[in-house]
Amino acid sequence: MFDIGNVLEPKTIDEAVEMYNSNPNLKIIAGGTDVLIKLRHGEMEGAELLSLRNIKGMDEIKMLEDGSISIGAMASFSQLFHSEIINKNIFVLSEAAVSMGGPQVRNMATVGGNISNGAVSADSAPTLFALNALLKLKSVNGERIIPITEFYEGPGRVRLQPSEILESIIITKENYNQLKGNYIKYCNRKAMDIAMLSVAVVCKVEAGKFSDIRIALGVAAPTPIRCSEAESYAINKEVSEETIKNIGQYALKASKARDSWRGSKAYREHLIDVLTQRAIKEAIKRAGGNGNE
Ligand SMILES: Cc1cc2nc3c(=O)[nH]c(=O)nc-3n(C[C@H](O)[C@H](O)[C@H](O)COP(=O)(O)OP(=O)(O)OC[C@H]3O[C@@H](n4cnc5c(N)ncnc54)[C@H](O)[C@@H]3O)c2cc1C
């Protein structure tokens, strides 16, 4: 059924990067929910797989000493939304995780695989963009840490260097502490569907004004995007119906939506405006405001 050449199963990340470096033709497999489908469709005939499943601790979600939260690349979507650390501190990420696939897929699919496959519809991406998440990448040359906003190159393409493995995702304390958010995934069906459009907002409101706000969109451009102009406009503006309407328009300006069989460009543009406003209002409610501005 699957035309697989060989499967290597390292027990440590160091062993994994050594194996990958010795044979750059290896294909990494994490949960396999994308890779196995490609194999099944004959797109990777005779592929040699480098499985990360036996690497102890690579699925761990933990609070670091400096208050940063580290999410192992092998953490599944089920682990994410069941994690006490995530639910208590970054509820919006848990919300994004539970919106993904169905229970079986969430049990297998990893957050690392979701980001590394470069899909513009990846459900974890907009929220991680909004949280200024950092990616810890490992190779035989050592470690490098880059912002997730610099990781995506184009549809299905990410900036992993040869023989590099995504080890974990880090969200520093200042990027989640006292921020409340909302993730909205819009699909043609209510369950088991890929996003037609998605929006993640995190914000902080002080003295009736936005003291921090980040807006990220999925499926609104060739890669997930942040809406920087909308964010700059909103900072220190009074939280009002008019401000939120204008933010929706700025978010639209940041987008490069296109037609696809899931939805037309015009429909996506309508969703960007409306859902951005809706996500901001929900985030404000969660931050203690009434969201009825
Ligand atoms: C029925 C079904 C429903 C789905 N629904 C959704 C959905 O609602 N939302 C959504 O976002 N996705 C969905 N997906 C897509 C898929 O499940 C996700 O993208 C998933 O997160 C991929 O993770 P994985 O661990 O299974 O990746 P894999 O299939 O193991 O790998 C995916 C890609 O990433 C690479 N890779 C994996 N881990 C690493 C790493 N640590 N370092 C470097 N490269 C790595 C692999 O080489 C491969 O190219 C669905 C898939 C199926 C089959």
The ligand as an ORCA input file, in Angstrom:
! r2SCAN-3c Opt
* xyz 0 1
  C      -8.253     14.242      7.177
  C      -7.295     15.384      7.358
  C      -7.760     16.584      7.868
  C      -6.878     17.669      8.052
  N      -7.380     18.831      8.576
  C      -6.543     19.862      8.794
  C      -7.046     21.065      9.383
  O      -8.228     21.217      9.700
  N      -6.156     22.075      9.593
  C      -4.834     21.964      9.263
  O      -4.071     22.922      9.494
  N      -4.340     20.837      8.691
  C      -5.155     19.785      8.444
  N      -4.672     18.636      7.875
  C      -3.269     18.589      7.417
  C      -2.271     17.931      8.413
  O      -2.945     17.079      9.298
  C      -1.522     18.981      9.233
  O      -0.794     19.836      8.402
  C      -0.598     18.345     10.292
  O      -0.350     19.275     11.313
  C       0.724     17.861      9.746
  O       1.466     17.344     10.839
  P       2.119     15.898     10.820
  O       2.816     15.732     12.111
  O       1.126     14.863     10.472
  O       3.150     16.115      9.625
  P       3.840     15.079      8.652
  O       2.853     14.586      7.656
  O       4.596     14.061      9.406
  O       4.869     16.097      7.949
  C       4.417     17.224      7.228
  C       5.614     17.933      6.569
  O       6.442     18.572      7.534
  C       7.756     18.018      7.560
  N       8.099     17.930      8.979
  C       7.338     17.385      9.964
  N       7.881     17.620     11.171
  C       9.027     18.306     10.956
  C      10.027     18.849     11.820
  N       9.943     18.739     13.162
  N      11.073     19.511     11.261
  C      11.156     19.665      9.910
  N      10.229     19.186      9.041
  C       9.170     18.515      9.558
  C       7.634     16.677      6.847
  O       8.848     16.277      6.215
  C       6.544     16.987      5.822
  O       7.082     17.687      4.732
  C      -5.512     17.532      7.684
  C      -5.037     16.311      7.177
  C      -5.906     15.239      7.018
  C      -5.376     13.952      6.504
*
